[in-house]
Amino acid sequence: MFPKNAWYVACTPAEIADKPLGRQICGEKIVFFRGPDGKVAALEDFCPHRGARLSLGKVCDDGSLMCGYHGLRVGCDGKTVSMPGQRVQGFPRTRTFPVVERYGFIWVWTGDDKLADPAKIHHLEWAQNPEWAYGGGLYHINCNYRLMIDNLMDLTHEAYVHTTSIGQNEIDEAPVTTKLEGDIVTTSRFMENVMPPPFWRANLRGNNLADDVPVDRWQISRFTPPCHVMIEVGVAHAGKGGYHADAKDKVYSIVVDFCTPETETSMWYFWGMARNFNPKDEALTAAIRDGQAKVFAEDLAVLEAQQENIAQYPERRLLMLNIDAGGVQSRRILDRLIAQEADR
């Protein structure tokens, strides 16, 4: 289950640059395209004539969306505009979804239209700040979105899944704290006087810092419903103040994670990293993105196998340990939001 009355990242602008895009979000099949004024529109991906997928059609010069089966055209408001040889005044209106383009993403609301307030879209301070750079990508993963939230709220697995990039033994040894503030769940881990793993050695070099000296490292995962996890990560030369060190002594980034549900057992994972050092270095942005892609591909393999196991043995209870507190608290918030929607 997933909350419907929420804003979800549906796609990026590049995905609808020259043709419509069909994507399932929270069980809803939706087509995204740009209308006559360049504004994004989102309709149910279902032609009112014979049920063909509108996303398999094309956007016409007037901004309407033409079905690729019999040429029916529908406008951004869901109203049928025309169809060869037919009078369309009585055709049923296609469902529309509230949609907003902001922060370099396309956001969609899958629930009650009347509750779709754009002010509720997750605020991304770095997205419009020239002092920051961002690079990211998209994975389709065959697992429930909650499994990914569990993964991101407990980074203990890095010591085992990501041994050649961001993992190190000290992660296991550092205590984790979990804090709940309203609907925001935060888990934190700090490591002092450790050697940086390969991924962070590369980032230190990217900020013209020595990469062969001990560092203080931090991981602060922050869950915001319905499925957004922002992780403050970084390293600073040991003894310089750690998380609070001066910018000249550290590399600081935000790992961006939007875990958009597709179905009960699949999701769209929009991932990336925003950083505030050398933001104009495009080669560094590409190198970090490539490194992240490999890291998240390792997570993908684990999560899909985990989903298969859980589906095969649904009666088995999973252990809940202290390291799982962030994921458990996040799930409780989701359960409450889903129950509230059911009671409306």
SVG drawing of the C-alpha trace seen along z (x, -y; Angstrom):
<svg xmlns="http://www.w3.org/2000/svg" viewBox="-23 -30 71 49">
<polyline fill="none" stroke="black" stroke-width="0.4" points="0.0,0.0 1.0,-3.6 -0.4,-7.0 -2.2,-8.5 -2.6,-12.0 1.1,-13.0 3.5,-14.4 5.7,-11.8 8.6,-12.3 7.3,-10.8 10.0,-11.6 12.6,-14.1 12.0,-16.8 14.4,-15.0 12.1,-12.0 9.3,-14.0 11.4,-16.2 10.2,-14.9 7.4,-12.4 4.8,-11.3 5.9,-9.1 3.8,-6.3 4.6,-5.5 2.7,-3.7 2.8,-5.5 1.1,-4.1 -0.8,-1.7 -2.1,-4.5 -1.1,-4.3 -0.4,-7.9 0.9,-9.5 3.0,-12.7 3.5,-15.2 3.9,-18.9 0.9,-20.9 0.7,-23.8 2.4,-26.2 5.1,-23.8 3.5,-23.1 3.5,-19.5 0.2,-17.6 -0.7,-14.2 -3.6,-12.1 -4.8,-8.6 -3.0,-6.4 -6.2,-5.1 -7.9,-6.1 -11.7,-6.6 -12.3,-4.9 -10.9,-1.4 -8.7,-1.6 -5.3,-1.9 -2.4,-3.5 -2.3,-7.1 1.5,-7.1 2.0,-5.1 0.7,-8.0 2.3,-11.4 2.0,-15.0 0.5,-17.1 1.5,-20.6 -1.4,-22.1 -0.3,-20.4 -3.0,-17.8 -2.1,-14.1 -3.1,-11.8 -3.8,-8.2 -1.7,-6.0 -4.6,-3.5 -7.4,-5.5 -6.2,-9.1 -8.4,-10.4 -6.9,-13.6 -7.2,-14.6 -6.3,-17.9 -4.4,-18.7 -7.7,-19.0 -8.7,-15.5 -11.4,-16.6 -11.4,-14.8 -10.6,-17.4 -11.2,-15.5 -11.2,-12.1 -11.3,-11.4 -14.9,-11.0 -16.5,-11.3 -18.4,-13.8 -16.7,-13.9 -18.9,-16.2 -20.3,-13.3 -17.0,-11.5 -16.1,-10.9 -13.4,-13.1 -10.1,-11.4 -8.9,-11.7 -6.3,-14.3 -3.7,-14.3 -2.3,-17.3 1.3,-17.7 4.1,-20.3 7.5,-20.8 9.9,-21.9 13.6,-21.5 14.4,-19.6 11.7,-16.9 8.1,-16.3 5.9,-15.7 2.5,-14.1 -0.4,-13.8 -2.2,-10.4 -5.0,-11.1 -7.8,-13.6 -7.3,-16.5 -8.8,-18.9 -5.9,-18.2 -3.1,-18.7 -1.3,-21.8 2.0,-22.5 3.3,-24.0 3.5,-20.5 6.2,-19.5 9.4,-18.5 11.6,-21.6 15.1,-21.1 17.2,-24.0 20.2,-23.0 18.2,-22.5 18.2,-26.2 21.4,-27.3 24.4,-28.0 26.8,-27.0 25.6,-23.4 25.9,-20.8 23.7,-17.8 24.0,-14.6 21.8,-11.6 19.8,-8.9 16.9,-6.5 16.6,-2.7 13.5,-0.6 13.6,1.9 11.4,5.0 10.9,4.5 8.4,2.8 9.4,-0.9 9.5,-0.3 12.4,2.1 14.4,-0.7 13.4,-3.1 14.7,-0.5 17.9,-0.3 18.5,-4.0 17.5,-4.6 20.0,-1.9 23.4,-2.2 25.0,0.6 24.8,2.7 27.4,0.5 30.1,2.6 28.9,5.7 27.2,4.7 29.5,1.9 33.0,3.2 34.8,1.6 33.3,-1.9 31.7,-3.4 31.9,-0.5 34.3,-0.1 34.4,1.9 34.0,-1.2 30.4,-1.6 29.5,1.5 31.3,0.2 29.7,-3.3 26.5,-3.7 23.3,-4.8 20.8,-7.3 17.2,-7.6 15.1,-10.7 11.4,-11.4 10.2,-14.9 6.6,-15.0 6.6,-13.0 10.4,-13.3 12.6,-10.4 16.4,-11.0 19.1,-8.4 22.7,-9.5 26.0,-7.9 29.4,-9.6 32.8,-7.9 36.0,-9.6 39.6,-9.2 39.0,-6.6 40.6,-6.1 38.3,-7.2 37.0,-4.4 37.6,-4.6 34.5,-6.7 35.4,-9.3 39.1,-9.4 38.0,-10.3 35.8,-13.1 38.6,-14.5 40.8,-14.7 37.9,-16.4 38.0,-19.1 41.9,-19.3 42.3,-17.7 44.7,-15.0 43.0,-11.5 45.6,-9.5 45.0,-10.9 42.4,-10.0 39.0,-11.6 35.9,-12.1 32.9,-10.8 29.1,-11.3 25.9,-9.8 22.6,-11.5 19.5,-9.9 16.3,-11.9 13.0,-10.4 10.1,-12.6 6.8,-10.9 5.7,-9.6 9.0,-8.2 11.8,-10.7 15.1,-10.2 17.9,-12.8 21.2,-11.7 23.8,-14.2 27.2,-12.5 30.8,-13.6 34.2,-13.4 36.5,-16.0 40.2,-15.8 40.3,-14.4 40.4,-16.9 39.0,-19.8 35.5,-19.7 33.9,-16.8 30.4,-17.6 30.9,-21.2 34.4,-21.6 35.2,-24.5 34.4,-23.9 38.1,-24.0 38.7,-20.9 35.9,-18.7 33.7,-17.3 30.0,-17.5 27.1,-16.1 23.5,-15.2 22.5,-11.8 19.1,-12.3 16.6,-9.4 13.0,-9.5 11.5,-6.0 8.4,-6.3 6.1,-3.2 5.0,-1.7 3.1,1.4 3.2,3.3 6.4,5.1 8.1,2.5 9.3,-1.1 11.0,-3.9 14.2,-5.0 15.4,-8.5 18.8,-8.8 21.6,-11.4 24.0,-13.5 24.1,-17.2 27.4,-18.7 28.6,-22.2 32.3,-21.8 33.6,-22.6 30.1,-22.8 31.2,-23.9 33.4,-20.9 31.3,-18.9 33.8,-16.1 33.7,-15.7 29.8,-15.6 30.0,-12.8 32.5,-10.9 30.5,-11.0 27.3,-10.0 29.1,-7.1 30.4,-6.0 27.0,-6.3 25.4,-4.3 27.6,-1.4 26.9,-1.6 23.1,-1.7 23.3,1.2 24.7,3.3 21.7,2.3 19.3,3.2 20.6,6.8 20.1,7.3 16.7,5.7 15.2,7.6 16.4,10.9 15.0,9.8 11.6,9.1 11.6,12.5 12.3,14.2 9.6,12.2 7.0,13.0 7.8,16.7 7.6,16.8 4.9,14.2 4.2,15.9 7.7,15.3 8.2,12.6 11.3,10.5 13.6,9.5 13.5,5.8 16.8,4.8 18.1,1.5 19.7,0.7 16.2,1.0 14.7,-1.8 14.7,-4.4 12.9,-2.1 10.4,-0.9 9.5,-4.5 9.2,-5.4 6.8,-2.5 4.7,-3.5 4.2,-6.9 3.3,-5.4 0.8,-3.0 -0.8,-6.0 -1.1,-8.1 -2.6,-5.2 -5.1,-4.5 -6.1,-8.2 -6.8,-8.1 -9.0,-5.0 -11.1,-6.7 -11.9,-9.7"/>
</svg>
